[in-house]
């Protein structure tokens, strides 16, 4: 017999002004469930988490909580008011607290490398996030509600959090933009779309094909009945799906760029600086020779060299405080190294995407931000109508004339992205650009950067985003060492080899913590299963191509919809599923081919 839910919502409705955010939401959370809550920026995910947590903000509907069940929330913006220290803030979550010296608090602060005596007002963004995480975890609640838990966290802390949640005994709901994080942890998906919640009882990896299928069926069924829904569906799904399909071609191109980049980098562990680089003016964007930088007694970067060419996409990774931003500033000429030299290419015009959104006047409209009082905006020197350009960034027509302060955080980031990428430039610098962005906006950002004709320097903790975009990765280990590796984050793991796993969760949770799924393999070979997959995947792709060709020929019959609507719907649905299967197969084949090349080079 199924256990009763820990939490349940029935017919929850919530409006914000004239906009319906939640329209009869129904959902339940059973003991031990691992759920991801997915939705576009502004869809109401944070609002739904607040209602699940018990805030009485819904206009109507009922919330059920099993008697005695405990719930803890990690908000996007934690409130430290009334707490004079980190330990005091974390301790406040314990109903049976022994005070700031409570062993449970001390153990968790030690795992998260936090000083319990510090005042919350002194914390950096990453430290504040870790403090809020400690408060959510310390009482071992039955239900965890985590809103963008990876924001501002470095990769080691994200890996620690993954291991902790993999061993967690209770249930949790994750709102996150980090695809790798969700793929590793979520076992079911709650999709908040246009005010309602749909549930998929499979992992996050299945979400895209499933949601695409739903959107395709809706578009087909309502094509002649509801133009408004068709338009919203198109902008919410079809345009993004088209981009994702095109991304498969970019992955192949990315593989070629990585091969070129590998030749430029030279042996792993040291950069190769060739003579005569001045002759490549225009093609060579940045040359760094043996640069070093220290702050006081701490060496942040030691004797790092690299050459960065036009159209390179370079990712910088490392723990918080390792020196990523310092190295980034040296590479673009904002900060002078203590030793060594940095030479910038001729006519280098950088643009920095400021995720603090200070460039946006909250009282101006998106139209005014982009075009002032004109009808057109110059996009890298070419005039574009401002509405056409805004639609490309997923803005509805009515939003063009609304003040920026009415937009969600993700929508403001879209506008900032549109403004930055419209400016003439040949170097884009992004420092943690993925915070607060939904999957649609991440796809949009990835496509824009892939199409960009200049050079990209990117600091990010988003492993999936790095894998999809960058041609090489500069890893800072925190001891002054900076090493450049060909490829993205997964390529870096393989080339670097195994290292010490993240600290395991303490004994008060399950002892057998699960290591992150993307941990580097111990042996530098593909193995039997991967070799077999490389042999079988081309056959599978050929079969899917043939099936899709037959389906497209059948659907091309203009009388099919009228003659047999059920058959039309079934063939349309199968076409969407087959496309998703083909995308997945091509992705897997390409990744295995690139992995085989990397292992061959490493051997």
C-alpha positions in Angstrom: 0.0 0.0 0.0 1.4 3.4 -1.0 2.5 5.7 1.8 0.5 8.9 2.3 2.2 12.0 0.9 4.3 14.2 3.1 3.0 17.3 1.3 0.1 17.8 -1.2 -1.4 20.8 -3.0 -5.0 20.8 -4.4 -6.5 23.3 -6.8 -3.9 26.0 -5.9 -4.5 29.4 -7.6 -2.4 32.5 -7.5 -2.6 35.7 -9.5 -0.1 38.6 -9.7 -2.0 41.6 -10.9 -3.7 40.6 -14.2 -1.4 37.6 -14.7 -2.4 34.1 -13.7 0.7 32.4 -12.2 -0.9 29.2 -10.8 -4.1 27.9 -12.2 -5.4 25.0 -10.3 -2.1 23.3 -9.4 -2.2 19.7 -8.1 0.8 17.9 -6.8 2.0 15.6 -4.0 5.4 14.7 -2.5 5.9 11.2 -1.2 8.6 10.1 1.3 12.0 9.8 -0.3 11.1 11.3 -3.6 13.7 13.1 -5.7 11.9 15.8 -7.8 12.9 18.6 -10.1 10.6 21.5 -10.7 11.0 22.9 -14.2 9.6 26.0 -15.8 10.6 29.2 -17.6 11.7 32.3 -15.8 8.6 34.0 -14.4 6.5 30.8 -14.5 6.1 30.8 -10.7 8.5 28.1 -9.5 9.7 30.1 -6.5 6.1 31.0 -5.7 5.1 27.4 -5.8 8.0 26.5 -3.4 6.8 29.1 -1.0 3.3 27.7 -1.0 4.7 24.2 -0.5 6.7 25.5 2.5 3.5 26.8 4.1 3.4 30.5 3.3 -0.3 31.5 3.1 0.0 33.5 -0.2 -2.3 31.4 -2.5 -5.5 33.0 -3.6 -7.4 29.7 -3.1 -6.8 25.9 -2.8 -5.6 23.7 0.0 -2.2 22.5 1.3 -1.9 19.3 3.2 1.1 18.4 5.4 1.5 15.1 7.1 1.4 15.6 10.9 4.9 15.8 12.2 6.5 16.2 8.8 9.4 18.7 8.8 10.1 21.0 5.8 13.1 23.2 5.1 13.6 25.7 2.4 16.6 27.2 0.6 15.4 30.5 -0.9 17.2 32.3 -3.7 17.8 35.3 -1.4 18.3 34.2 2.3 17.3 36.6 5.0 20.0 36.9 7.7 18.1 39.6 9.7 18.4 39.1 13.4 21.4 36.7 13.3 24.8 38.0 14.5 26.8 35.0 13.3 26.8 32.2 10.8 26.5 29.6 13.5 23.5 31.5 15.1 21.8 31.5 11.7 22.3 27.8 11.1 21.4 26.9 14.6 18.0 28.6 14.3 16.8 25.8 12.2 17.2 23.2 15.0 14.1 22.8 17.2 16.3 21.1 19.9 19.3 23.3 19.5 22.2 23.1 22.0 23.3 26.6 20.9 25.9 27.8 18.4 28.4 25.1 19.6 25.9 22.3 18.7 27.9 19.4 17.3 25.6 19.1 14.3 26.2 22.7 13.4 29.9 22.5 13.9 30.2 19.3 11.7 28.2 20.8 8.8 30.1 24.1 8.9 33.3 22.2 8.8 32.2 20.2 5.7 31.2 23.5 4.0 34.4 25.3 5.1 32.5 28.0 6.9 33.6 30.0 10.0 30.7 30.0 12.4 31.8 33.2 14.2 31.6 35.4 11.1 28.9 38.0 10.7 26.5 37.2 7.8 27.0 40.8 6.5 30.7 39.9 5.8 30.0 36.9 3.6 30.6 36.7 -0.1 27.9 35.4 -2.4 29.3 31.8 -2.3 29.7 31.9 1.5 26.2 33.2 2.0 24.9 30.4 -0.3 26.8 27.7 1.7 25.5 29.2 5.0 21.9 29.0 3.7 22.5 25.4 2.6 23.8 24.5 6.0 20.6 25.9 7.6 18.4 23.9 5.3 20.3 20.6 5.8 21.2 20.7 9.5 17.9 19.5 11.0 17.6 16.6 8.4 14.0 17.6 7.4 11.6 15.2 5.8 11.3 17.5 2.8 13.9 19.8 1.3 12.8 22.6 -1.0 15.9 24.0 -2.8 15.6 27.1 -5.0 18.6 27.3 -7.3 21.0 25.6 -4.8 24.0 25.7 -7.1 24.0 29.5 -7.6 27.3 31.0 -6.5 28.7 27.6 -5.6 32.1 26.4 -6.9 32.4 23.0 -8.5 33.9 21.2 -5.5 30.9 22.4 -3.4 28.4 21.4 -6.1 30.0 17.9 -6.2 29.8 17.8 -2.3 26.1 18.8 -2.5 25.4 16.1 -5.1 26.9 13.4 -2.9 25.0 14.7 0.1 21.6 14.7 -1.7 22.3 11.3 -3.3 22.6 9.9 0.2 19.7 11.9 1.6 17.0 9.9 3.3 14.2 12.4 3.0 12.4 13.9 -0.1 13.5 17.0 -2.0 12.3 19.3 -4.7 15.0 21.0 -6.8 14.6 24.2 -8.8 17.9 24.5 -10.8 19.3 25.7 -14.1 22.1 23.2 -13.8 21.2 20.3 -16.2 24.0 18.1 -15.0 22.9 18.6 -11.4 19.3 17.7 -12.2 20.3 14.7 -14.4 22.4 13.3 -11.6 19.8 13.7 -8.8 16.2 14.0 -10.1 14.1 10.9 -10.5 10.9 12.6 -11.5 10.0 16.0 -13.0 7.3 18.5 -12.1 6.8 20.8 -15.1 5.2 24.2 -14.3 3.9 25.5 -17.6 1.2 28.1 -18.2 -0.1 27.9 -14.6 -0.4 24.1 -14.3 1.9 21.3 -13.2 2.5 18.1 -15.2 4.4 15.2 -13.8 6.9 12.9 -15.5 7.9 9.9 -13.5 11.3 9.5 -15.1 14.6 11.3 -14.7 15.4 14.7 -16.0 17.2 13.3 -19.0 13.8 12.3 -20.4 12.2 15.7 -19.9 13.1 17.4 -23.1 11.7 14.7 -25.4 8.6 14.3 -23.2 7.8 18.1 -23.0 8.5 18.5 -26.8 6.0 15.7 -27.5 3.4 17.5 -25.4 4.0 20.8 -27.1 3.9 19.2 -30.5 0.6 17.5 -29.8 -0.9 20.8 -28.4 0.2 22.7 -31.5 -1.4 20.1 -33.8 -4.7 19.8 -31.8 -5.2 23.5 -31.4 -3.8 24.7 -34.7 -7.1 26.0 -36.1 -8.8 26.7 -32.8 -6.5 28.9 -30.7 -3.8 31.1 -32.4 -2.7 32.6 -29.1 -1.8 29.3 -27.5 0.0 28.3 -30.8 2.1 31.4 -30.7 3.0 31.0 -27.0 3.8 27.3 -27.6 6.0 28.2 -30.6 8.0 30.8 -28.6 8.1 28.6 -25.4 9.1 25.5 -27.2 9.5 25.2 -31.0 12.0 28.0 -31.5 14.1 26.5 -28.7 13.8 23.0 -30.1 14.9 24.2 -33.5 18.0 25.7 -31.8 18.7 22.4 -30.0 18.5 20.5 -33.2 21.0 22.8 -34.9 23.2 22.4 -31.9 24.0 18.8 -33.0 25.8 20.3 -36.0 27.6 22.7 -33.7 28.8 19.8 -31.6 30.5 18.3 -34.6 32.1 21.6 -35.4 33.1 21.9 -31.8 34.9 18.6 -32.0 37.0 19.9 -34.9 37.8 23.1 -33.0 38.9 21.1 -30.0 41.3 19.1 -32.1 42.8 22.4 -33.4 42.9 23.7 -29.9 44.7 20.6 -28.7 47.4 21.2 -31.2 47.8 24.8 -30.0 47.9 23.9 -26.3 50.6 21.3 -26.7 51.3 18.7 -23.9 48.9 18.7 -21.0 50.4 20.8 -18.1 52.2 23.4 -20.1 51.4 25.9 -22.8 53.4 26.0 -26.1 54.3 29.5 -27.1 55.5 29.7 -30.7 57.6 32.5 -32.1 56.3 34.9 -34.7 52.9 35.3 -33.1 52.9 39.0 -34.1 52.5 38.0 -37.7 49.1 36.5 -36.8 47.6 39.9 -35.8 43.9 39.8 -36.3 43.7 36.0 -35.8 45.5 36.1 -32.4 43.3 37.7 -29.7 45.4 37.3 -26.5 48.9 36.1 -25.8 49.9 35.6 -22.2 53.5 34.7 -21.4 54.5 33.3 -18.0 52.1 35.6 -16.0 52.0 35.5 -12.3 49.9 37.4 -9.6 49.9 37.4 -5.9 47.7 39.0 -3.3 49.9 39.5 -0.2 51.5 36.2 0.7 49.1 34.1 -1.5 50.1 33.3 -5.1 47.0 33.3 -7.1 48.4 32.5 -10.6 52.0 31.2 -11.2 53.7 31.4 -14.6 50.7 30.8 -16.8 51.0 31.0 -20.6 48.4 30.7 -23.3 47.5 31.9 -26.8 43.8 32.6 -27.5 42.7 32.9 -31.1 39.6 34.5 -32.6 36.6 32.3 -32.2 38.1 30.4 -29.3 35.6 29.8 -26.4 37.7 29.5 -23.2 36.2 28.3 -19.9 37.8 29.1 -16.6 37.0 26.8 -13.7 38.2 26.3 -10.1 37.1 26.6 -6.5 35.9 29.9 -5.1 39.0 32.1 -4.3 41.2 30.1 -6.7 41.8 33.2 -8.8 39.5 32.8 -11.8 38.4 36.4 -11.9 41.9 37.6 -11.3 43.2 35.6 -14.3 40.3 36.8 -16.4 41.1 40.4 -15.6 44.8 39.9 -16.5 43.9 38.2 -19.8 41.7 41.2 -20.9 44.2 43.8 -19.8 42.2 45.1 -16.8 44.8 44.0 -14.2 48.6 44.0 -14.6 50.4 40.8 -13.7 53.3 40.9 -11.2 55.5 39.1 -13.7 55.2 38.1 -17.3 53.3 39.9 -20.1 49.9 40.0 -21.8 49.6 41.1 -25.3 46.1 41.9 -26.8 45.4 41.6 -30.5 44.9 44.5 -32.7 41.6 46.4 -32.4 40.3 44.2 -29.6 36.9 45.5 -28.5 35.6 43.7 -25.4 32.2 43.6 -23.9 31.5 42.4 -20.4 28.1 40.9 -19.4 27.4 42.1 -15.9 25.2 39.7 -14.2 24.5 42.2 -11.4 22.3 44.0 -14.0 23.6 47.4 -13.1 23.4 48.4 -16.7 19.6 48.2 -16.7 17.5 51.2 -15.6 14.5 49.7 -13.8 12.2 52.5 -14.9 13.0 52.2 -18.6 11.3 49.7 -20.9 13.2 47.0 -22.9 12.4 49.1 -26.0 14.2 52.1 -24.5 17.1 50.1 -23.2 17.9 48.7 -26.6 16.8 51.5 -29.0 16.1 54.6 -26.9 13.4 56.4 -29.0 14.2 54.7 -32.3 12.5 51.8 -33.9 15.7 50.0 -34.8 18.7 48.6 -32.9 22.1 48.1 -34.4 23.1 44.5 -33.9 26.9 44.3 -34.6 26.5 47.1 -37.1 23.3 45.8 -38.9 20.0 47.6 -38.2 17.2 45.3 -36.8 13.7 46.3 -35.8 13.6 46.3 -32.0 10.5 44.1 -31.7 12.1 41.5 -34.0 15.2 41.5 -31.9 13.3 41.2 -28.6 11.3 38.3 -29.9 14.5 36.4 -30.6 15.2 36.7 -26.9 11.8 35.3 -26.1 10.1 38.5 -25.1 6.3 38.9 -25.7 5.2 41.9 -27.6 3.5 43.5 -24.6 6.7 43.3 -22.5 8.6 45.7 -24.8 6.7 48.7 -23.3 6.7 47.5 -19.7 9.2 48.9 -17.2 12.2 46.7 -16.5 11.3 46.4 -12.8 8.2 44.3 -13.8 10.4 41.6 -15.4 11.6 38.5 -13.6 15.3 38.0 -12.8 15.7 35.7 -15.8 13.9 38.1 -18.1 16.2 40.9 -17.0 19.2 38.7 -17.8 17.8 38.0 -21.3 17.5 41.8 -21.8 21.1 42.3 -20.6 22.2 39.6 -22.9 20.4 41.2 -25.8 21.9 44.6 -25.1 25.5 43.2 -24.6 25.4 41.1 -27.8 24.0 43.9 -29.9 27.1 46.1 -29.2 30.0 45.9 -31.7 32.7 43.7 -30.1 35.1 40.9 -30.9 35.6 39.7 -27.3 32.9 38.7 -24.9 33.7 38.2 -21.2 31.2 36.5 -18.9 31.7 35.9 -15.2 29.2 33.3 -13.9 26.6 34.1 -16.5 24.3 31.1 -15.9 23.0 32.1 -12.4 19.2 32.6 -12.4 18.8 31.6 -16.0 16.2 29.0 -17.1 16.9 26.2 -19.6 15.4 28.2 -22.5 17.7 31.2 -21.8 20.7 29.0 -21.4 20.0 27.5 -24.8 19.6 31.0 -26.2 22.9 32.1 -24.6 24.7 29.0 -25.9 23.4 29.6 -29.4 24.4 33.3 -29.4 27.9 32.5 -28.2 28.3 29.6 -30.7 27.3 32.0 -33.5 29.5 34.9 -32.2 32.3 35.7 -34.6 34.7 36.8 -31.9 36.4 35.3 -28.8 34.6 34.2 -25.6 36.1 34.0 -22.1 33.8 32.4 -19.6 33.9 31.8 -15.9 31.3 29.2 -15.0 30.4 26.3 -12.6 27.8 24.9 -15.0 29.4 21.6 -16.2 26.8 21.0 -19.0 27.1 24.5 -20.3 30.9 24.2 -20.4 30.7 20.9 -22.2 28.3 22.3 -24.8 30.3 25.5 -25.6 34.0 25.7 -24.8 36.9 24.6 -26.9 39.3 24.6 -24.0 39.2 24.8 -20.3 41.7 26.6 -17.9 41.6 24.9 -14.5 42.8 26.8 -11.4 43.4 24.5 -8.5 43.7 27.1 -5.8 47.5 26.8 -5.2 48.6 29.1 -8.0 48.5 26.4 -10.6 46.6 27.1 -13.8 46.6 24.5 -16.6 44.8 24.6 -20.0 43.0 21.5 -21.2 41.4 20.8 -24.6 37.6 20.6 -24.6 35.0 21.1 -21.9 34.5 20.0 -18.3 34.2 16.3 -19.0 37.3 16.4 -21.2 39.1 18.1 -18.4 38.1 15.3 -16.0 39.5 12.7 -18.3 42.8 14.5 -19.0 43.4 15.5 -15.4 42.8 12.0 -14.1 41.2 10.9 -10.8 41.5 13.1 -7.7 40.2 12.9 -4.2 36.4 12.7 -4.2 34.3 15.3 -2.4 34.0 14.9 1.4 31.4 12.3 2.2 28.3 13.3 4.1 28.6 12.8 7.8 27.3 9.7 9.6 24.0 11.3 10.5 23.0 10.8 6.9 23.5 7.5 5.0 27.2 6.6 5.1 27.4 5.3 1.5 27.5 8.6 -0.3 27.2 8.3 -4.1 30.0 10.0 -6.0 29.0 12.4 -8.9 28.2 10.5 -12.0 30.7 12.5 -14.1 33.7 11.5 -12.0 36.7 10.6 -14.1 37.2 6.9 -14.9 40.3 5.3 -13.4 41.4 3.7 -16.6 42.1 5.6 -19.8 40.1 3.3 -22.1 36.6 3.2 -23.4 35.7 -0.3 -22.2 33.5 -3.0 -23.8 30.1 -1.3 -23.4 31.3 2.0 -25.0 33.1 0.2 -27.8 29.9 -1.7 -28.5 27.8 1.4 -28.4 30.2 3.1 -30.9 29.6 0.1 -33.3 25.8 -0.1 -32.8 24.9 3.6 -32.7 25.4 4.3 -36.5 22.9 1.4 -37.2 20.4 2.9 -34.8 20.8 6.4 -36.3 20.3 5.0 -39.9 17.1 3.2 -38.8 15.8 6.4 -37.1 16.6 8.4 -40.2 14.6 5.9 -42.4 11.7 5.9 -40.0 11.5 9.7 -39.9 11.7 9.9 -43.7 8.6 7.6 -43.9 6.8 9.6 -41.2 7.4 12.9 -43.0 6.2 11.5 -46.3 3.0 10.3 -44.6 2.4 13.6 -42.8 3.0 15.5 -46.1 -0.4 14.2 -47.3 -2.7 17.2 -46.8 -5.7 15.0 -46.5 -4.4 12.8 -43.7 -5.4 15.2 -40.8 -9.1 15.3 -42.1 -9.2 11.7 -43.1 -7.6 10.1 -40.0 -6.9 12.7 -37.2 -5.9 9.9 -34.8 -3.3 8.5 -37.2 -2.1 12.1 -37.9 -1.6 12.7 -34.1 0.1 9.4 -33.6 2.5 9.9 -36.5 3.3 13.4 -35.3 3.9 12.2 -31.8 6.2 9.4 -33.0 8.1 11.8 -35.2 8.9 14.0 -32.2 10.0 11.0 -30.2 12.1 9.6 -33.0 13.8 13.0 -33.4 14.6 13.1 -29.7 16.0 9.5 -29.9 18.1 10.5 -32.9 19.4 13.6 -31.1 20.3 11.5 -28.1 22.0 8.9 -30.3 24.0 11.5 -32.3 25.0 13.2 -29.0 26.1 9.9 -27.5 28.0 8.8 -30.6 29.8 12.2 -30.9 30.8 12.2 -27.2 32.1 8.7 -27.5 34.1 9.5 -30.6 35.6 12.6 -28.9 36.3 10.6 -25.8 38.1 7.9 -27.9 40.2 10.6 -29.6 41.1 12.1 -26.2 42.1 8.8 -24.8 44.1 8.0 -28.0 45.9 11.3 -27.6 46.5 10.8 -23.8 47.9 7.3 -24.5 
